[in-house]
Structures are given as C-alpha cells and as structure tokens.
Amino acid sequence: MPEPTHWAIEINGVAVGGVGVDLGEGIFAKSGQFGYWLGEQHWGRRIMSEAARAVSEYALSHFGLARLEAPVFAWNPASMRVLEKAGFVREGVLRNSVLKDGQLIDQVLYALVR
Ligand SMILES: CC(C)(COP(=O)(O)OP(=O)(O)OC[C@H]1O[C@@H](n2cnc3c(N)ncnc32)[C@H](O)[C@@H]1OP(=O)(O)O)[C@@H](O)C(=O)NCCC(=O)NCCS
C-alpha cells in the first residue's frame, strides 16, 4: 500500500481540514507541492500554523525532499503568514496564473528548501 501523503485535521473526532504534499516525479522527484485547508469556523486559532509546521518538516525529512513549494492566492495573507511561520520563503509572483470565478489571479510562490 502506498504511504500516506495527505492527512485530515481532526477535532473531537470530526475531520475539519486537511494538509498534505503531492510528491514530484522524474526530474521533480526531490520536490513536493504543499497544500492545506481548514473549515472556516476553526480559523484564527493557530491550528494551521501548527499543522503546516509539523507536516512540512515531516514531508521534507520522511520523503527525502530538497524542496517544498506552495503557491498562495495573492489575496490570502493569512495563508502567507502560516507559511512564513513554518520557514517558507517568498520567491516570486506567478502573475495571472489562476482563473477563478472569471477573474485572473496572481499567486505568490513560497518554498521551503533543505
Ligand atoms: C489560510 C488558512 C489555512 C489559515 O488557517 P488558520 O488556522 O486560521 O491560521 P492560523 O490561525 O494558524 O494563523 C493565521 C496567521 O495569519 C494571520 N492573519 C490572519 N488574517 C490575516 C490578514 N488578513 N492579514 C495578515 N495576517 C493575517 C494571523 O494573525 C496568524 O498569524 P500570527 O500567528 O502571526 O498572528 C485558513 O484560513 C484556510 O483554510 N483558508 C481557506 C483555504 C486556504 O486558503 N488554503 C490555503 C491555500 S494556499
């Protein structure tokens, strides 16, 4: 069975969010794409700060990665803060990289490297 790469965030037995990594292949074998979400009623309690720190460290060491990257919608400062607190560094802006609800959105690329 393949090893788990995505995990639920559980509060009182209920899954309220998720955090995980998509592992790269071929020339991207040392990179992972990092992502997460949390149900809105649980925002602002530093839950994702803790989860992102724990899972990013685990993913880098357990899977022997050299790089974890996380693109963030430019209007999402809370998510950028979560990444910065986990040691990720802002690398640049992926201009017009997403089309969502008819709007083109920039993403800010963050990465954590070893
Ligand atoms: C982004 C998200 C993961 C944050 O989770 P969370 O558990 O509420 O975050 P935390 O409480 O751990 O930390 C949020 C940090 O951002 C800060 N923050 C919150 N709103 C902010 C804002 N508008 N501007 C700047 N900073 C903000 C908080 O103060 C906190 O930083 P601090 O610990 O230095 O005070 C959550 O809102 C979410 O799941 N959103 C929807 C999905 C999503 O955006 N996923 C990420 C895609 S890249």
The ligand as a Tripos MOL2 file, in Angstrom:
@<TRIPOS>MOLECULE
LIG
   48    50     1     0     0
SMALL
NO_CHARGES

@<TRIPOS>ATOM
      1 C1         -5.3930   30.1460    5.3860 C.3       1 LIG1
      2 C2         -5.8310   29.2000    6.4990 C.3       1 LIG1
      3 C3         -5.2410   27.8500    6.2430 C.3       1 LIG1
      4 C4         -5.3390   29.7470    7.8440 C.3       1 LIG1
      5 O1         -5.5980   28.8020    8.8800 O.3       1 LIG1
      6 P1         -5.6750   29.2730   10.4170 P.3       1 LIG1
      7 O2         -5.6170   28.0460   11.2790 O.co2     1 LIG1
      8 O3         -6.8350   30.1930   10.6010 O.co2     1 LIG1
      9 O4         -4.3220   30.1000   10.5590 O.3       1 LIG1
     10 P2         -3.5330   30.3880   11.9020 P.3       1 LIG1
     11 O5         -4.5170   30.7910   12.9520 O.co2     1 LIG1
     12 O6         -2.6400   29.2370   12.2060 O.co2     1 LIG1
     13 O7         -2.5630   31.6080   11.5100 O.3       1 LIG1
     14 C5         -3.0010   32.6390   10.6870 C.3       1 LIG1
     15 C6         -1.9430   33.7280   10.7310 C.3       1 LIG1
     16 O8         -2.2920   34.6950    9.7470 O.3       1 LIG1
     17 C7         -2.5470   35.9330   10.3890 C.3       1 LIG1
     18 N1         -3.6260   36.5650    9.6800 N.ar      1 LIG1
     19 C8         -4.9440   36.2560    9.6880 C.ar      1 LIG1
     20 N2         -5.6210   37.0750    8.8820 N.ar      1 LIG1
     21 C9         -4.7100   37.9340    8.3410 C.ar      1 LIG1
     22 C10        -4.7990   39.0310    7.4310 C.ar      1 LIG1
     23 N3         -5.9610   39.4020    6.8920 N.pl3     1 LIG1
     24 N4         -3.6390   39.6810    7.1150 N.ar      1 LIG1
     25 C11        -2.4570   39.3020    7.6340 C.ar      1 LIG1
     26 N5         -2.3150   38.2500    8.5020 N.ar      1 LIG1
     27 C12        -3.4380   37.5870    8.8440 C.ar      1 LIG1
     28 C13        -2.8890   35.5840   11.8250 C.3       1 LIG1
     29 O9         -2.6770   36.6980   12.6870 O.3       1 LIG1
     30 C14        -1.9040   34.4470   12.0690 C.3       1 LIG1
     31 O10        -0.5800   34.9370   12.2520 O.3       1 LIG1
     32 P3          0.0850   35.1140   13.7370 P.3       1 LIG1
     33 O11         0.1040   33.7490   14.3640 O.co2     1 LIG1
     34 O12         1.4410   35.6750   13.4600 O.co2     1 LIG1
     35 O13        -0.8160   36.0540   14.4990 O.co2     1 LIG1
     36 C15        -7.3690   29.0750    6.5320 C.3       1 LIG1
     37 O14        -7.8860   30.3800    6.5970 O.3       1 LIG1
     38 C16        -7.9620   28.3590    5.3270 C.2       1 LIG1
     39 O15        -8.0170   27.1300    5.2990 O.2       1 LIG1
     40 N6         -8.4580   29.1150    4.3390 N.am      1 LIG1
     41 C17        -9.1340   28.5310    3.1510 C.3       1 LIG1
     42 C18        -8.2390   27.6350    2.3250 C.3       1 LIG1
     43 C19        -6.9110   28.2450    2.0230 C.2       1 LIG1
     44 O16        -6.7900   29.4550    1.8630 O.2       1 LIG1
     45 N7         -5.9140   27.3710    1.9540 N.am      1 LIG1
     46 C20        -4.5610   27.7860    1.6570 C.3       1 LIG1
     47 C21        -4.3530   27.8150    0.1850 C.3       1 LIG1
     48 S1         -2.7080   28.3470   -0.1970 S.3       1 LIG1
@<TRIPOS>BOND
     1     1     2 1
     2     2     3 1
     3     2     4 1
     4     2    36 1
     5     4     5 1
     6     5     6 1
     7     6     7 2
     8     6     8 1
     9     6     9 1
    10     9    10 1
    11    10    11 2
    12    10    12 1
    13    10    13 1
    14    13    14 1
    15    14    15 1
    16    15    16 1
    17    15    30 1
    18    16    17 1
    19    17    18 1
    20    17    28 1
    21    18    19 ar
    22    18    27 ar
    23    19    20 ar
    24    20    21 ar
    25    21    22 ar
    26    21    27 ar
    27    22    23 1
    28    22    24 ar
    29    24    25 ar
    30    25    26 ar
    31    26    27 ar
    32    28    29 1
    33    28    30 1
    34    30    31 1
    35    31    32 1
    36    32    33 2
    37    32    34 1
    38    32    35 1
    39    36    37 1
    40    36    38 1
    41    38    39 2
    42    38    40 1
    43    40    41 1
    44    41    42 1
    45    42    43 1
    46    43    44 2
    47    43    45 1
    48    45    46 1
    49    46    47 1
    50    47    48 1
@<TRIPOS>SUBSTRUCTURE
     1 LIG1         1 GROUP 0 **** ****
